[in-house]
Amino acid sequence: MRRGRASAPARLYGATSLADSARTVQSRAHVWLDDVMRGQPARAAALLLQDAAVAQSVDSLPFAAGDVVVGLGDSITASTRSWLELLRCLLAARRPLDKIQIVNAGVSGDTTVHIASRFAAATALGPAWIICLMGTNDARRHGAAATKQLVAPAETARNAASLRRIASLDTGARWLWLTPPPVVDAARARRPLPTHAVHFRPEDAAAAADAIRSQPGPVLDLDLVFGRPPAPDLYEDDGVHPNLLGQMRIVRALVARLAEERAAPPT
């Protein structure tokens, strides 16, 4: 299934439910939002599970007992507070007896070229599912005078197609794409990266997202999670990396999207 780009999304996935959950938890003094923001994935998962819709989605995830689920990506995935680590905590809380194995194959700084170079290690695990969030570092530029991003959008698309083709030949894994999240314009970021070293332009990140969005198969469009332009309070100070609240937005949308795949035929 191919998802088209929505130019003006009517809503943001998770916005209302997350706010309602935060109010409920704060009023009951179960899990405090300041603790969550200090980087407690298990507490963040507990906060999310206060929402019955999230709990139901986790219960309905299309993972069988003992399945290996590989998450591919860069620092947005590799972080100990990432959407993938939150998914691990959600499964541990709701489905501990299923012993679903979450493998974090995110590496900070990786472009799609790097991910392709180490993909064999992921397929060797015999995954039942591969969830892939990549492309942010393809949009990276080095130096204020840089005339191009590290990996051109057309190459991002080719690398993504190659990974999917290899996975279909070497594994029986089902696949879900996540588009790279939009980046906050440097003028709005609290502490943008120095342009003389490395920087990200919103239009470059959007082009990388388009390259992933164009791939066949199910796609979770993170533009619908963060909005465009995205809200800076969902990001670390650099405006590139989602903070824990942003990661919570991702995993909430992810479990809802995966639950939809439960009855869908493999692609």
C-alpha positions as CSV (number, residue, x, y, z in Angstrom):
1,M,0.0,0.0,0.0
2,R,1.4,3.4,-1.0
3,R,0.5,6.4,1.1
4,G,0.3,9.8,-0.6
5,R,1.5,12.9,1.1
6,A,-1.1,14.9,2.9
7,S,-0.5,18.6,2.4
8,A,-2.8,19.8,5.2
9,P,-3.5,17.0,7.7
10,A,-6.7,17.5,9.6
11,R,-5.2,16.2,12.9
12,L,-2.0,15.1,14.5
13,Y,-1.9,11.5,15.6
14,G,-1.8,11.2,19.4
15,A,-2.1,14.9,20.3
16,T,-5.5,14.7,22.1
17,S,-5.0,11.3,23.6
18,L,-1.5,12.2,24.9
19,A,-2.8,15.4,26.5
20,D,-5.7,13.6,28.1
21,S,-3.4,10.9,29.4
22,A,-1.0,13.4,30.8
23,R,-3.9,15.2,32.6
24,T,-5.2,11.9,34.0
25,V,-1.9,10.7,35.2
26,Q,-1.0,14.1,36.8
27,S,-4.3,14.2,38.6
28,R,-3.8,10.8,40.0
29,A,-0.1,11.3,40.8
30,H,0.8,8.0,39.2
31,V,3.5,9.1,36.7
32,W,4.8,12.6,36.6
33,L,5.5,14.3,33.3
34,D,8.8,15.8,34.6
35,D,10.0,12.3,35.4
36,V,9.1,11.2,31.9
37,M,11.0,14.1,30.4
38,R,14.1,13.2,32.4
39,G,14.2,10.0,30.3
40,Q,12.4,7.1,31.9
41,P,11.1,4.9,29.0
42,A,9.2,2.6,31.3
43,R,7.4,5.6,32.9
44,A,6.6,7.0,29.5
45,A,5.2,3.6,28.5
46,A,3.1,3.6,31.6
47,L,1.8,7.0,30.8
48,L,0.9,5.9,27.3
49,L,-0.9,2.8,28.6
50,Q,-3.2,5.0,30.6
51,D,-4.9,5.5,27.3
52,A,-7.2,2.5,26.6
53,A,-6.7,2.9,22.8
54,V,-3.0,2.5,23.1
55,A,-3.3,-0.5,25.4
56,Q,-5.8,-2.1,22.9
57,S,-3.4,-1.4,20.0
58,V,-0.5,-3.0,21.8
59,D,-2.7,-6.1,22.5
60,S,-3.5,-6.2,18.8
61,L,0.0,-5.9,17.4
62,P,0.6,-8.4,14.7
63,F,3.5,-10.1,16.5
64,A,3.4,-13.7,17.4
65,A,5.0,-15.2,20.5
66,G,8.8,-15.4,20.1
67,D,8.9,-13.1,17.0
68,V,12.0,-11.1,16.3
69,V,11.2,-7.4,15.5
70,V,14.1,-5.4,14.1
71,G,14.1,-1.6,14.2
72,L,16.4,0.0,11.6
73,G,17.6,3.5,11.7
74,D,19.9,6.2,13.0
75,S,20.1,8.1,16.3
76,I,16.3,8.6,16.4
77,T,16.0,4.9,16.7
78,A,19.3,4.1,18.6
79,S,18.4,6.4,21.5
80,T,17.7,4.7,24.8
81,R,14.5,6.8,24.8
82,S,13.5,6.0,21.3
83,W,10.2,4.9,19.8
84,L,11.7,1.4,19.6
85,E,12.7,1.3,23.2
86,L,9.2,2.6,24.1
87,L,7.7,-0.2,22.0
88,R,9.9,-2.7,23.9
89,C,8.5,-1.3,27.2
90,L,4.9,-1.4,26.0
91,L,5.2,-5.1,25.0
92,A,6.9,-5.9,28.3
93,A,4.0,-4.3,30.2
94,R,1.2,-5.8,28.1
95,R,2.5,-9.0,26.6
96,P,5.4,-10.3,28.8
97,L,4.6,-14.0,28.2
98,D,4.9,-13.6,24.4
99,K,8.7,-13.0,24.8
100,I,8.8,-10.8,21.6
101,Q,12.4,-9.9,20.9
102,I,13.0,-6.2,20.0
103,V,16.3,-5.7,18.3
104,N,17.5,-2.1,18.1
105,A,19.6,-1.9,14.9
106,G,19.8,1.9,15.0
107,V,23.2,3.5,14.7
108,S,23.8,7.2,15.4
109,G,24.8,9.2,12.3
110,D,23.8,6.5,9.8
111,T,22.6,7.4,6.3
112,T,20.7,5.0,4.1
113,V,24.1,4.0,2.6
114,H,25.4,3.0,6.0
115,I,22.2,1.1,6.8
116,A,22.5,-0.8,3.5
117,S,26.1,-1.7,4.2
118,R,25.1,-3.5,7.5
119,F,21.7,-4.8,6.5
120,A,22.9,-8.4,6.3
121,A,23.3,-8.6,10.0
122,A,19.7,-7.7,10.4
123,T,18.4,-10.3,8.0
124,A,20.5,-12.9,9.6
125,L,18.4,-12.6,12.7
126,G,15.4,-14.1,10.9
127,P,13.0,-11.2,11.8
128,A,9.3,-11.6,11.5
129,W,9.0,-7.8,11.2
130,I,11.4,-5.0,10.1
131,I,10.4,-1.4,11.0
132,C,12.6,1.1,9.3
133,L,12.9,4.8,10.1
134,M,15.8,6.3,8.1
135,G,16.7,9.2,5.9
136,T,17.3,12.1,8.4
137,N,21.1,11.9,7.9
138,D,20.7,11.7,4.2
139,A,19.5,15.3,4.5
140,R,22.5,16.4,6.5
141,R,24.8,19.1,5.2
142,H,28.4,19.8,6.4
143,G,29.6,23.3,6.3
144,A,27.8,26.6,5.7
145,A,28.7,26.6,2.0
146,A,27.5,23.0,1.3
147,T,25.7,22.8,-2.0
148,K,24.1,19.4,-1.4
149,Q,23.0,17.0,1.3
150,L,25.0,13.9,2.0
151,V,22.7,11.6,0.0
152,A,20.5,12.9,-2.8
153,P,16.7,12.0,-2.5
154,A,16.9,9.8,-5.6
155,E,19.6,7.8,-4.0
156,T,17.7,7.6,-0.8
157,A,14.8,6.1,-2.7
158,R,17.1,3.6,-4.5
159,N,18.7,2.5,-1.2
160,A,15.3,2.0,0.4
161,A,14.1,-0.1,-2.6
162,S,17.3,-2.2,-2.4
163,L,16.8,-2.9,1.3
164,R,13.2,-4.0,0.8
165,R,14.2,-6.2,-2.2
166,I,16.9,-7.9,-0.2
167,A,14.6,-8.5,2.8
168,S,12.0,-10.1,0.5
169,L,14.6,-12.5,-0.9
170,D,16.4,-13.3,2.3
171,T,13.6,-13.3,4.9
172,G,9.9,-13.7,5.2
173,A,9.7,-10.5,7.2
174,R,6.9,-8.1,7.0
175,W,8.0,-4.5,6.6
176,L,6.8,-1.1,7.8
177,W,8.3,2.3,6.7
178,L,8.4,5.3,8.9
179,T,9.2,8.6,7.1
180,P,11.9,10.6,8.8
181,P,10.3,13.3,10.9
182,P,10.3,16.9,9.8
183,V,13.0,19.1,11.3
184,V,12.5,22.4,13.0
185,D,13.8,25.4,11.1
186,A,17.0,26.7,12.6
187,A,15.4,30.1,13.3
188,R,12.8,28.3,15.6
189,A,15.1,25.8,17.2
190,R,16.2,26.5,20.8
191,R,19.8,25.7,20.1
192,P,20.3,24.9,16.5
193,L,23.4,23.0,15.3
194,P,26.2,25.3,14.1
195,T,26.0,25.7,10.4
196,H,29.8,25.7,10.0
197,A,29.8,22.1,11.2
198,V,26.6,20.4,10.3
199,H,23.1,21.5,9.6
200,F,19.7,20.3,8.4
201,R,17.3,22.2,6.2
202,P,13.5,21.5,6.5
203,E,13.2,21.2,2.7
204,D,16.0,18.6,2.6
205,A,14.3,16.5,5.3
206,A,11.0,16.8,3.4
207,A,12.7,15.5,0.2
208,A,14.1,12.5,2.1
209,A,10.7,11.8,3.6
210,D,9.2,11.9,0.1
211,A,11.7,9.3,-1.0
212,I,10.6,7.0,1.8
213,R,6.9,7.8,1.3
214,S,7.2,6.7,-2.4
215,Q,8.2,3.2,-1.4
216,P,5.7,0.4,-1.9
217,G,4.2,-1.2,1.2
218,P,2.7,0.3,4.4
219,V,4.1,3.6,5.5
220,L,3.6,5.6,8.7
221,D,3.9,9.3,7.7
222,L,5.5,11.2,10.5
223,D,4.4,14.5,9.0
224,L,1.0,13.5,10.5
225,V,2.6,12.9,13.9
226,F,4.6,16.2,14.2
227,G,2.8,18.5,11.8
228,R,4.5,20.8,9.2
229,P,6.0,22.9,10.4
230,P,6.6,20.8,13.5
231,A,6.2,22.0,17.0
232,P,9.6,22.7,18.6
233,D,8.5,21.5,22.0
234,L,8.5,17.9,20.6
235,Y,12.2,18.1,19.8
236,E,15.5,18.3,21.6
237,D,17.1,21.8,21.5
238,D,18.7,21.1,18.1
239,G,15.3,20.8,16.4
240,V,16.3,17.6,14.7
241,H,16.0,14.8,17.3
242,P,12.5,14.2,18.8
243,N,12.6,14.5,22.6
244,L,10.8,11.9,24.7
245,L,7.4,13.5,24.1
246,G,8.1,13.4,20.4
247,Q,9.2,9.8,20.6
248,M,6.0,9.0,22.5
249,R,4.0,10.6,19.7
250,I,5.8,8.3,17.3
251,V,5.2,5.1,19.2
252,R,1.6,5.9,19.8
253,A,1.0,6.3,16.0
254,L,3.2,3.3,15.4
255,V,1.1,0.8,17.5
256,A,-2.1,2.1,16.0
257,R,-0.7,1.7,12.4
258,L,0.7,-1.8,13.2
259,A,-2.6,-2.9,14.7
260,E,-4.2,-2.1,11.3
261,E,-1.7,-4.5,9.7
262,R,-2.9,-7.5,11.9
263,A,-5.4,-8.6,9.3
264,A,-3.6,-7.2,6.2
265,P,-1.9,-9.6,3.8
266,P,2.0,-9.4,3.8
267,T,3.4,-7.0,1.1
